[in-house]
């Protein structure tokens, strides 16, 4: 597991998701996220990883794996 993925899981756990729910989830719908929840998570990702998530990118971030790949591209090594 990469450092980025560990930090991503930590953010998700800090906002109330259980580890098993995160790992077993295929989409944000399975996490029962509405649009406001999704925007709040984007805020936490931006704060934790010091990145900017453009509005058009948000619609492509539907799974934990997609968010992880996105952050690994954006976060400086």
PyMOL Python script that loads the backbone (N, CA, C, O; Angstrom):
from pymol import cmd

cmd.read_pdbstr("""\
ATOM      1  N   UNK A   1       0.854  -1.173   0.000  1.00  0.00           N
ATOM      2  CA  UNK A   1       0.000   0.000   0.000  1.00  0.00           C
ATOM      3  C   UNK A   1       0.897   1.233   0.000  1.00  0.00           C
ATOM      4  O   UNK A   1       1.819   1.342   0.808  1.00  0.00           O
ATOM      5  N   UNK A   2       0.618   2.153  -0.910  1.00  0.00           N
ATOM      6  CA  UNK A   2       1.434   3.355  -1.031  1.00  0.00           C
ATOM      7  C   UNK A   2       1.119   4.348   0.087  1.00  0.00           C
ATOM      8  O   UNK A   2       0.089   4.244   0.753  1.00  0.00           O
ATOM      9  N   UNK A   3       2.009   5.299   0.280  1.00  0.00           N
ATOM     10  CA  UNK A   3       1.792   6.351   1.281  1.00  0.00           C
ATOM     11  C   UNK A   3       0.531   7.146   0.968  1.00  0.00           C
ATOM     12  O   UNK A   3      -0.230   7.494   1.871  1.00  0.00           O
ATOM     13  N   UNK A   4       0.313   7.429  -0.309  1.00  0.00           N
ATOM     14  CA  UNK A   4      -0.879   8.179  -0.708  1.00  0.00           C
ATOM     15  C   UNK A   4      -2.135   7.409  -0.338  1.00  0.00           C
ATOM     16  O   UNK A   4      -3.090   7.985   0.182  1.00  0.00           O
ATOM     17  N   UNK A   5      -2.138   6.119  -0.604  1.00  0.00           N
ATOM     18  CA  UNK A   5      -3.304   5.296  -0.291  1.00  0.00           C
ATOM     19  C   UNK A   5      -3.543   5.236   1.219  1.00  0.00           C
ATOM     20  O   UNK A   5      -4.690   5.282   1.664  1.00  0.00           O
ATOM     21  N   UNK A   6      -2.470   5.135   2.010  1.00  0.00           N
ATOM     22  CA  UNK A   6      -2.608   5.127   3.461  1.00  0.00           C
ATOM     23  C   UNK A   6      -3.226   6.433   3.951  1.00  0.00           C
ATOM     24  O   UNK A   6      -4.112   6.431   4.805  1.00  0.00           O
ATOM     25  N   UNK A   7      -2.746   7.547   3.400  1.00  0.00           N
ATOM     26  CA  UNK A   7      -3.293   8.852   3.796  1.00  0.00           C
ATOM     27  C   UNK A   7      -4.750   8.990   3.371  1.00  0.00           C
ATOM     28  O   UNK A   7      -5.564   9.542   4.111  1.00  0.00           O
ATOM     29  N   UNK A   8      -5.081   8.492   2.179  1.00  0.00           N
ATOM     30  CA  UNK A   8      -6.464   8.530   1.694  1.00  0.00           C
ATOM     31  C   UNK A   8      -7.370   7.750   2.637  1.00  0.00           C
ATOM     32  O   UNK A   8      -8.435   8.239   3.013  1.00  0.00           O
ATOM     33  N   UNK A   9      -6.967   6.553   3.022  1.00  0.00           N
ATOM     34  CA  UNK A   9      -7.765   5.744   3.940  1.00  0.00           C
ATOM     35  C   UNK A   9      -7.901   6.434   5.292  1.00  0.00           C
ATOM     36  O   UNK A   9      -8.958   6.366   5.919  1.00  0.00           O
ATOM     37  N   UNK A  10      -6.831   7.101   5.746  1.00  0.00           N
ATOM     38  CA  UNK A  10      -6.887   7.814   7.017  1.00  0.00           C
ATOM     39  C   UNK A  10      -7.913   8.942   6.959  1.00  0.00           C
ATOM     40  O   UNK A  10      -8.671   9.139   7.909  1.00  0.00           O
ATOM     41  N   UNK A  11      -7.944   9.688   5.846  1.00  0.00           N
ATOM     42  CA  UNK A  11      -8.941  10.751   5.683  1.00  0.00           C
ATOM     43  C   UNK A  11     -10.341  10.158   5.731  1.00  0.00           C
ATOM     44  O   UNK A  11     -11.211  10.675   6.432  1.00  0.00           O
ATOM     45  N   UNK A  12     -10.562   9.082   4.996  1.00  0.00           N
ATOM     46  CA  UNK A  12     -11.884   8.465   4.977  1.00  0.00           C
ATOM     47  C   UNK A  12     -12.282   7.943   6.359  1.00  0.00           C
ATOM     48  O   UNK A  12     -13.440   8.069   6.759  1.00  0.00           O
ATOM     49  N   UNK A  13     -11.339   7.364   7.080  1.00  0.00           N
ATOM     50  CA  UNK A  13     -11.652   6.884   8.433  1.00  0.00           C
ATOM     51  C   UNK A  13     -11.925   8.058   9.373  1.00  0.00           C
ATOM     52  O   UNK A  13     -12.790   7.961  10.242  1.00  0.00           O
ATOM     53  N   UNK A  14     -11.199   9.164   9.209  1.00  0.00           N
ATOM     54  CA  UNK A  14     -11.400  10.327  10.069  1.00  0.00           C
ATOM     55  C   UNK A  14     -12.765  10.981   9.872  1.00  0.00           C
ATOM     56  O   UNK A  14     -13.275  11.632  10.784  1.00  0.00           O
ATOM     57  N   UNK A  15     -13.352  10.815   8.706  1.00  0.00           N
ATOM     58  CA  UNK A  15     -14.683  11.392   8.486  1.00  0.00           C
ATOM     59  C   UNK A  15     -15.784  10.382   8.781  1.00  0.00           C
ATOM     60  O   UNK A  15     -16.959  10.656   8.534  1.00  0.00           O
ATOM     61  N   UNK A  16     -15.414   9.210   9.310  1.00  0.00           N
ATOM     62  CA  UNK A  16     -16.421   8.309   9.827  1.00  0.00           C
ATOM     63  C   UNK A  16     -16.640   7.000   9.111  1.00  0.00           C
ATOM     64  O   UNK A  16     -17.509   6.224   9.509  1.00  0.00           O
ATOM     65  N   UNK A  17     -15.880   6.727   8.065  1.00  0.00           N
ATOM     66  CA  UNK A  17     -16.052   5.453   7.367  1.00  0.00           C
ATOM     67  C   UNK A  17     -15.224   4.379   8.046  1.00  0.00           C
ATOM     68  O   UNK A  17     -14.077   4.613   8.427  1.00  0.00           O
ATOM     69  N   UNK A  18     -15.803   3.213   8.194  1.00  0.00           N
ATOM     70  CA  UNK A  18     -15.087   2.079   8.760  1.00  0.00           C
ATOM     71  C   UNK A  18     -14.189   1.473   7.687  1.00  0.00           C
ATOM     72  O   UNK A  18     -14.522   1.488   6.502  1.00  0.00           O
ATOM     73  N   UNK A  19     -13.050   0.942   8.116  1.00  0.00           N
ATOM     74  CA  UNK A  19     -12.065   0.391   7.182  1.00  0.00           C
ATOM     75  C   UNK A  19     -12.678  -0.666   6.274  1.00  0.00           C
ATOM     76  O   UNK A  19     -12.425  -0.661   5.070  1.00  0.00           O
ATOM     77  N   UNK A  20     -13.475  -1.567   6.826  1.00  0.00           N
ATOM     78  CA  UNK A  20     -14.088  -2.619   6.009  1.00  0.00           C
ATOM     79  C   UNK A  20     -15.016  -2.037   4.955  1.00  0.00           C
ATOM     80  O   UNK A  20     -15.101  -2.562   3.845  1.00  0.00           O
ATOM     81  N   UNK A  21     -15.707  -0.966   5.290  1.00  0.00           N
ATOM     82  CA  UNK A  21     -16.607  -0.326   4.326  1.00  0.00           C
ATOM     83  C   UNK A  21     -15.809   0.294   3.183  1.00  0.00           C
ATOM     84  O   UNK A  21     -16.226   0.235   2.027  1.00  0.00           O
ATOM     85  N   UNK A  22     -14.681   0.880   3.504  1.00  0.00           N
ATOM     86  CA  UNK A  22     -13.841   1.523   2.482  1.00  0.00           C
ATOM     87  C   UNK A  22     -13.284   0.471   1.530  1.00  0.00           C
ATOM     88  O   UNK A  22     -13.360   0.627   0.312  1.00  0.00           O
ATOM     89  N   UNK A  23     -12.729  -0.589   2.083  1.00  0.00           N
ATOM     90  CA  UNK A  23     -12.084  -1.619   1.264  1.00  0.00           C
ATOM     91  C   UNK A  23     -13.101  -2.350   0.393  1.00  0.00           C
ATOM     92  O   UNK A  23     -12.808  -2.659  -0.762  1.00  0.00           O
ATOM     93  N   UNK A  24     -14.283  -2.631   0.921  1.00  0.00           N
ATOM     94  CA  UNK A  24     -15.272  -3.400   0.187  1.00  0.00           C
ATOM     95  C   UNK A  24     -16.133  -2.583  -0.755  1.00  0.00           C
ATOM     96  O   UNK A  24     -17.013  -3.135  -1.415  1.00  0.00           O
ATOM     97  N   UNK A  25     -15.903  -1.294  -0.833  1.00  0.00           N
ATOM     98  CA  UNK A  25     -16.757  -0.405  -1.614  1.00  0.00           C
ATOM     99  C   UNK A  25     -16.257  -0.256  -3.041  1.00  0.00           C
ATOM    100  O   UNK A  25     -15.062  -0.077  -3.281  1.00  0.00           O
ATOM    101  N   UNK A  26     -17.182  -0.331  -3.980  1.00  0.00           N
ATOM    102  CA  UNK A  26     -16.845  -0.152  -5.381  1.00  0.00           C
ATOM    103  C   UNK A  26     -17.194   1.239  -5.892  1.00  0.00           C
ATOM    104  O   UNK A  26     -16.630   1.678  -6.894  1.00  0.00           O
ATOM    105  N   UNK A  27     -18.105   1.940  -5.235  1.00  0.00           N
ATOM    106  CA  UNK A  27     -18.480   3.274  -5.712  1.00  0.00           C
ATOM    107  C   UNK A  27     -18.921   4.149  -4.553  1.00  0.00           C
ATOM    108  O   UNK A  27     -19.194   3.664  -3.455  1.00  0.00           O
ATOM    109  N   UNK A  28     -18.986   5.447  -4.817  1.00  0.00           N
ATOM    110  CA  UNK A  28     -19.423   6.364  -3.771  1.00  0.00           C
ATOM    111  C   UNK A  28     -20.888   6.145  -3.420  1.00  0.00           C
ATOM    112  O   UNK A  28     -21.316   6.490  -2.319  1.00  0.00           O
ATOM    113  N   UNK A  29     -21.656   5.582  -4.332  1.00  0.00           N
ATOM    114  CA  UNK A  29     -23.046   5.259  -4.023  1.00  0.00           C
ATOM    115  C   UNK A  29     -23.135   4.216  -2.916  1.00  0.00           C
ATOM    116  O   UNK A  29     -24.035   4.276  -2.078  1.00  0.00           O
ATOM    117  N   UNK A  30     -22.214   3.269  -2.907  1.00  0.00           N
ATOM    118  CA  UNK A  30     -22.194   2.240  -1.869  1.00  0.00           C
ATOM    119  C   UNK A  30     -21.818   2.821  -0.510  1.00  0.00           C
ATOM    120  O   UNK A  30     -22.161   2.255   0.528  1.00  0.00           O
ATOM    121  N   UNK A  31     -21.111   3.955  -0.519  1.00  0.00           N
ATOM    122  CA  UNK A  31     -20.797   4.643   0.726  1.00  0.00           C
ATOM    123  C   UNK A  31     -21.933   5.571   1.144  1.00  0.00           C
ATOM    124  O   UNK A  31     -21.858   6.224   2.186  1.00  0.00           O
ATOM    125  N   UNK A  32     -22.989   5.627   0.324  1.00  0.00           N
ATOM    126  CA  UNK A  32     -24.163   6.474   0.585  1.00  0.00           C
ATOM    127  C   UNK A  32     -23.795   7.950   0.645  1.00  0.00           C
ATOM    128  O   UNK A  32     -24.241   8.676   1.534  1.00  0.00           O
ATOM    129  N   UNK A  33     -22.981   8.384  -0.306  1.00  0.00           N
ATOM    130  CA  UNK A  33     -22.578   9.787  -0.373  1.00  0.00           C
ATOM    131  C   UNK A  33     -23.511  10.555  -1.290  1.00  0.00           C
ATOM    132  O   UNK A  33     -23.783  10.138  -2.416  1.00  0.00           O
ATOM    133  N   UNK A  34     -23.993  11.673  -0.796  1.00  0.00           N
ATOM    134  CA  UNK A  34     -24.747  12.556  -1.681  1.00  0.00           C
ATOM    135  C   UNK A  34     -23.780  13.611  -2.214  1.00  0.00           C
ATOM    136  O   UNK A  34     -22.585  13.556  -1.923  1.00  0.00           O
ATOM    137  N   UNK A  35     -24.278  14.562  -2.984  1.00  0.00           N
ATOM    138  CA  UNK A  35     -23.408  15.565  -3.605  1.00  0.00           C
ATOM    139  C   UNK A  35     -22.676  16.408  -2.562  1.00  0.00           C
ATOM    140  O   UNK A  35     -21.499  16.725  -2.738  1.00  0.00           O
ATOM    141  N   UNK A  36     -23.360  16.771  -1.486  1.00  0.00           N
ATOM    142  CA  UNK A  36     -22.736  17.561  -0.436  1.00  0.00           C
ATOM    143  C   UNK A  36     -21.624  16.780   0.252  1.00  0.00           C
ATOM    144  O   UNK A  36     -20.554  17.327   0.516  1.00  0.00           O
ATOM    145  N   UNK A  37     -21.866  15.514   0.541  1.00  0.00           N
ATOM    146  CA  UNK A  37     -20.833  14.660   1.138  1.00  0.00           C
ATOM    147  C   UNK A  37     -19.619  14.556   0.227  1.00  0.00           C
ATOM    148  O   UNK A  37     -18.481  14.595   0.693  1.00  0.00           O
ATOM    149  N   UNK A  38     -19.862  14.426  -1.062  1.00  0.00           N
ATOM    150  CA  UNK A  38     -18.764  14.316  -2.030  1.00  0.00           C
ATOM    151  C   UNK A  38     -17.927  15.585  -2.034  1.00  0.00           C
ATOM    152  O   UNK A  38     -16.698  15.524  -2.069  1.00  0.00           O
ATOM    153  N   UNK A  39     -18.587  16.727  -1.997  1.00  0.00           N
ATOM    154  CA  UNK A  39     -17.849  18.002  -1.970  1.00  0.00           C
ATOM    155  C   UNK A  39     -17.058  18.153  -0.680  1.00  0.00           C
ATOM    156  O   UNK A  39     -15.943  18.675  -0.688  1.00  0.00           O
ATOM    157  N   UNK A  40     -17.624  17.703   0.413  1.00  0.00           N
ATOM    158  CA  UNK A  40     -16.915  17.761   1.687  1.00  0.00           C
ATOM    159  C   UNK A  40     -15.667  16.885   1.655  1.00  0.00           C
ATOM    160  O   UNK A  40     -14.611  17.284   2.146  1.00  0.00           O
ATOM    161  N   UNK A  41     -15.788  15.704   1.082  1.00  0.00           N
ATOM    162  CA  UNK A  41     -14.619  14.831   0.951  1.00  0.00           C
ATOM    163  C   UNK A  41     -13.552  15.466   0.072  1.00  0.00           C
ATOM    164  O   UNK A  41     -12.362  15.358   0.364  1.00  0.00           O
ATOM    165  N   UNK A  42     -13.969  16.122  -0.998  1.00  0.00           N
ATOM    166  CA  UNK A  42     -13.005  16.809  -1.865  1.00  0.00           C
ATOM    167  C   UNK A  42     -12.248  17.861  -1.055  1.00  0.00           C
ATOM    168  O   UNK A  42     -11.033  18.005  -1.196  1.00  0.00           O
ATOM    169  N   UNK A  43     -12.963  18.585  -0.216  1.00  0.00           N
ATOM    170  CA  UNK A  43     -12.313  19.579   0.644  1.00  0.00           C
ATOM    171  C   UNK A  43     -11.261  18.913   1.532  1.00  0.00           C
ATOM    172  O   UNK A  43     -10.145  19.417   1.655  1.00  0.00           O
ATOM    173  N   UNK A  44     -11.613  17.783   2.151  1.00  0.00           N
ATOM    174  CA  UNK A  44     -10.666  17.082   3.008  1.00  0.00           C
ATOM    175  C   UNK A  44      -9.467  16.570   2.209  1.00  0.00           C
ATOM    176  O   UNK A  44      -8.334  16.631   2.687  1.00  0.00           O
ATOM    177  N   UNK A  45      -9.710  16.065   0.992  1.00  0.00           N
ATOM    178  CA  UNK A  45      -8.607  15.609   0.149  1.00  0.00           C
ATOM    179  C   UNK A  45      -7.685  16.768  -0.201  1.00  0.00           C
ATOM    180  O   UNK A  45      -6.463  16.637  -0.148  1.00  0.00           O
ATOM    181  N   UNK A  46      -8.276  17.901  -0.560  1.00  0.00           N
ATOM    182  CA  UNK A  46      -7.465  19.076  -0.912  1.00  0.00           C
ATOM    183  C   UNK A  46      -6.629  19.527   0.276  1.00  0.00           C
ATOM    184  O   UNK A  46      -5.462  19.883   0.117  1.00  0.00           O
ATOM    185  N   UNK A  47      -7.216  19.513   1.458  1.00  0.00           N
ATOM    186  CA  UNK A  47      -6.498  19.941   2.661  1.00  0.00           C
ATOM    187  C   UNK A  47      -5.390  18.966   3.034  1.00  0.00           C
ATOM    188  O   UNK A  47      -4.264  19.381   3.311  1.00  0.00           O
ATOM    189  N   UNK A  48      -5.697  17.693   3.043  1.00  0.00           N
ATOM    190  CA  UNK A  48      -4.721  16.677   3.452  1.00  0.00           C
ATOM    191  C   UNK A  48      -3.565  16.552   2.473  1.00  0.00           C
ATOM    192  O   UNK A  48      -2.414  16.411   2.885  1.00  0.00           O
ATOM    193  N   UNK A  49      -3.863  16.604   1.179  1.00  0.00           N
ATOM    194  CA  UNK A  49      -2.845  16.351   0.165  1.00  0.00           C
ATOM    195  C   UNK A  49      -2.298  17.618  -0.477  1.00  0.00           C
ATOM    196  O   UNK A  49      -1.409  17.555  -1.326  1.00  0.00           O
ATOM    197  N   UNK A  50      -2.832  18.775  -0.071  1.00  0.00           N
ATOM    198  CA  UNK A  50      -2.383  20.052  -0.609  1.00  0.00           C
ATOM    199  C   UNK A  50      -2.439  20.064  -2.143  1.00  0.00           C
ATOM    200  O   UNK A  50      -1.475  20.423  -2.820  1.00  0.00           O
ATOM    201  N   UNK A  51      -3.601  19.658  -2.663  1.00  0.00           N
ATOM    202  CA  UNK A  51      -3.844  19.646  -4.102  1.00  0.00           C
ATOM    203  C   UNK A  51      -5.129  20.399  -4.385  1.00  0.00           C
ATOM    204  O   UNK A  51      -5.922  20.658  -3.479  1.00  0.00           O
ATOM    205  N   UNK A  52      -5.329  20.744  -5.632  1.00  0.00           N
ATOM    206  CA  UNK A  52      -6.586  21.355  -6.042  1.00  0.00           C
ATOM    207  C   UNK A  52      -7.320  20.378  -6.944  1.00  0.00           C
ATOM    208  O   UNK A  52      -6.761  19.867  -7.914  1.00  0.00           O
ATOM    209  N   UNK A  53      -8.568  20.128  -6.616  1.00  0.00           N
ATOM    210  CA  UNK A  53      -9.393  19.236  -7.414  1.00  0.00           C
ATOM    211  C   UNK A  53     -10.354  20.104  -8.215  1.00  0.00           C
ATOM    212  O   UNK A  53     -11.228  20.761  -7.649  1.00  0.00           O
ATOM    213  N   UNK A  54     -10.188  20.101  -9.529  1.00  0.00           N
ATOM    214  CA  UNK A  54     -11.051  20.899 -10.395  1.00  0.00           C
ATOM    215  C   UNK A  54     -12.459  20.323 -10.411  1.00  0.00           C
ATOM    216  O   UNK A  54     -12.653  19.123 -10.219  1.00  0.00           O
ATOM    217  N   UNK A  55     -13.434  21.186 -10.640  1.00  0.00           N
ATOM    218  CA  UNK A  55     -14.831  20.760 -10.663  1.00  0.00           C
ATOM    219  C   UNK A  55     -15.075  19.635 -11.667  1.00  0.00           C
ATOM    220  O   UNK A  55     -15.835  18.708 -11.384  1.00  0.00           O
ATOM    221  N   UNK A  56     -14.441  19.707 -12.833  1.00  0.00           N
ATOM    222  CA  UNK A  56     -14.667  18.655 -13.835  1.00  0.00           C
ATOM    223  C   UNK A  56     -14.049  17.322 -13.422  1.00  0.00           C
ATOM    224  O   UNK A  56     -14.480  16.271 -13.898  1.00  0.00           O
ATOM    225  N   UNK A  57     -13.042  17.348 -12.541  1.00  0.00           N
ATOM    226  CA  UNK A  57     -12.434  16.107 -12.061  1.00  0.00           C
ATOM    227  C   UNK A  57     -13.325  15.379 -11.068  1.00  0.00           C
ATOM    228  O   UNK A  57     -13.275  14.153 -10.970  1.00  0.00           O
ATOM    229  N   UNK A  58     -14.140  16.124 -10.331  1.00  0.00           N
ATOM    230  CA  UNK A  58     -14.972  15.524  -9.286  1.00  0.00           C
ATOM    231  C   UNK A  58     -15.883  14.439  -9.851  1.00  0.00           C
ATOM    232  O   UNK A  58     -16.077  13.402  -9.217  1.00  0.00           O
ATOM    233  N   UNK A  59     -16.437  14.666 -11.022  1.00  0.00           N
ATOM    234  CA  UNK A  59     -17.377  13.691 -11.585  1.00  0.00           C
ATOM    235  C   UNK A  59     -16.702  12.369 -11.950  1.00  0.00           C
ATOM    236  O   UNK A  59     -17.383  11.355 -12.104  1.00  0.00           O
ATOM    237  N   UNK A  60     -15.380  12.364 -12.092  1.00  0.00           N
ATOM    238  CA  UNK A  60     -14.662  11.136 -12.435  1.00  0.00           C
ATOM    239  C   UNK A  60     -14.190  10.371 -11.199  1.00  0.00           C
ATOM    240  O   UNK A  60     -13.688   9.253 -11.320  1.00  0.00           O
ATOM    241  N   UNK A  61     -14.343  10.953 -10.030  1.00  0.00           N
ATOM    242  CA  UNK A  61     -13.857  10.329  -8.804  1.00  0.00           C
ATOM    243  C   UNK A  61     -14.995   9.592  -8.111  1.00  0.00           C
ATOM    244  O   UNK A  61     -15.551  10.070  -7.122  1.00  0.00           O
ATOM    245  N   UNK A  62     -15.328   8.436  -8.639  1.00  0.00           N
ATOM    246  CA  UNK A  62     -16.481   7.684  -8.154  1.00  0.00           C
ATOM    247  C   UNK A  62     -16.131   6.496  -7.284  1.00  0.00           C
ATOM    248  O   UNK A  62     -17.003   5.950  -6.608  1.00  0.00           O
ATOM    249  N   UNK A  63     -14.874   6.084  -7.289  1.00  0.00           N
ATOM    250  CA  UNK A  63     -14.471   4.952  -6.458  1.00  0.00           C
ATOM    251  C   UNK A  63     -13.225   5.330  -5.668  1.00  0.00           C
ATOM    252  O   UNK A  63     -12.533   6.292  -6.002  1.00  0.00           O
ATOM    253  N   UNK A  64     -12.951   4.571  -4.629  1.00  0.00           N
ATOM    254  CA  UNK A  64     -11.756   4.810  -3.828  1.00  0.00           C
ATOM    255  C   UNK A  64     -10.515   4.634  -4.693  1.00  0.00           C
ATOM    256  O   UNK A  64      -9.549   5.384  -4.554  1.00  0.00           O
ATOM    257  N   UNK A  65     -10.534   3.652  -5.580  1.00  0.00           N
ATOM    258  CA  UNK A  65      -9.388   3.413  -6.471  1.00  0.00           C
ATOM    259  C   UNK A  65      -9.148   4.599  -7.405  1.00  0.00           C
ATOM    260  O   UNK A  65      -8.004   4.991  -7.633  1.00  0.00           O
ATOM    261  N   UNK A  66     -10.220   5.166  -7.941  1.00  0.00           N
ATOM    262  CA  UNK A  66     -10.079   6.323  -8.827  1.00  0.00           C
ATOM    263  C   UNK A  66      -9.529   7.529  -8.075  1.00  0.00           C
ATOM    264  O   UNK A  66      -8.693   8.262  -8.601  1.00  0.00           O
ATOM    265  N   UNK A  67      -9.996   7.735  -6.848  1.00  0.00           N
ATOM    266  CA  UNK A  67      -9.483   8.838  -6.028  1.00  0.00           C
ATOM    267  C   UNK A  67      -8.007   8.613  -5.739  1.00  0.00           C
ATOM    268  O   UNK A  67      -7.211   9.548  -5.815  1.00  0.00           O
ATOM    269  N   UNK A  68      -7.638   7.388  -5.410  1.00  0.00           N
ATOM    270  CA  UNK A  68      -6.240   7.085  -5.128  1.00  0.00           C
ATOM    271  C   UNK A  68      -5.358   7.347  -6.348  1.00  0.00           C
ATOM    272  O   UNK A  68      -4.303   7.969  -6.223  1.00  0.00           O
ATOM    273  N   UNK A  69      -5.776   6.882  -7.519  1.00  0.00           N
ATOM    274  CA  UNK A  69      -4.989   7.118  -8.743  1.00  0.00           C
ATOM    275  C   UNK A  69      -4.871   8.614  -9.031  1.00  0.00           C
ATOM    276  O   UNK A  69      -3.801   9.097  -9.401  1.00  0.00           O
ATOM    277  N   UNK A  70      -5.961   9.335  -8.862  1.00  0.00           N
ATOM    278  CA  UNK A  70      -5.961  10.783  -9.080  1.00  0.00           C
ATOM    279  C   UNK A  70      -4.964  11.463  -8.140  1.00  0.00           C
ATOM    280  O   UNK A  70      -4.159  12.286  -8.575  1.00  0.00           O
ATOM    281  N   UNK A  71      -5.019  11.118  -6.859  1.00  0.00           N
ATOM    282  CA  UNK A  71      -4.129  11.739  -5.896  1.00  0.00           C
ATOM    283  C   UNK A  71      -2.669  11.371  -6.134  1.00  0.00           C
ATOM    284  O   UNK A  71      -1.782  12.205  -5.953  1.00  0.00           O
ATOM    285  N   UNK A  72      -2.418  10.142  -6.535  1.00  0.00           N
ATOM    286  CA  UNK A  72      -1.032   9.747  -6.810  1.00  0.00           C
ATOM    287  C   UNK A  72      -0.453  10.527  -7.989  1.00  0.00           C
ATOM    288  O   UNK A  72       0.749  10.789  -8.030  1.00  0.00           O
ATOM    289  N   UNK A  73      -1.303  10.898  -8.947  1.00  0.00           N
ATOM    290  CA  UNK A  73      -0.836  11.739 -10.060  1.00  0.00           C
ATOM    291  C   UNK A  73      -0.587  13.176  -9.616  1.00  0.00           C
ATOM    292  O   UNK A  73       0.325  13.834 -10.118  1.00  0.00           O
ATOM    293  N   UNK A  74      -1.394  13.664  -8.677  1.00  0.00           N
ATOM    294  CA  UNK A  74      -1.337  15.068  -8.268  1.00  0.00           C
ATOM    295  C   UNK A  74      -0.331  15.365  -7.165  1.00  0.00           C
ATOM    296  O   UNK A  74       0.256  16.446  -7.128  1.00  0.00           O
ATOM    297  N   UNK A  75      -0.131  14.403  -6.266  1.00  0.00           N
ATOM    298  CA  UNK A  75       0.718  14.635  -5.104  1.00  0.00           C
ATOM    299  C   UNK A  75       2.176  14.530  -5.518  1.00  0.00           C
ATOM    300  O   UNK A  75       2.588  13.534  -6.113  1.00  0.00           O
ATOM    301  N   UNK A  76       2.964  15.569  -5.200  1.00  0.00           N
ATOM    302  CA  UNK A  76       4.382  15.489  -5.533  1.00  0.00           C
ATOM    303  C   UNK A  76       5.073  14.375  -4.748  1.00  0.00           C
ATOM    304  O   UNK A  76       4.773  14.136  -3.578  1.00  0.00           O
ATOM    305  N   UNK A  77       5.994  13.709  -5.416  1.00  0.00           N
ATOM    306  CA  UNK A  77       6.714  12.585  -4.783  1.00  0.00           C
ATOM    307  C   UNK A  77       7.696  13.052  -3.764  1.00  0.00           C
ATOM    308  O   UNK A  77       8.378  12.236  -3.145  1.00  0.00           O
TER     309      UNK A  77
END
""", "prot")
cmd.dss("prot")
cmd.show_as("cartoon", "prot")
cmd.util.cbc("prot")
cmd.orient("prot")
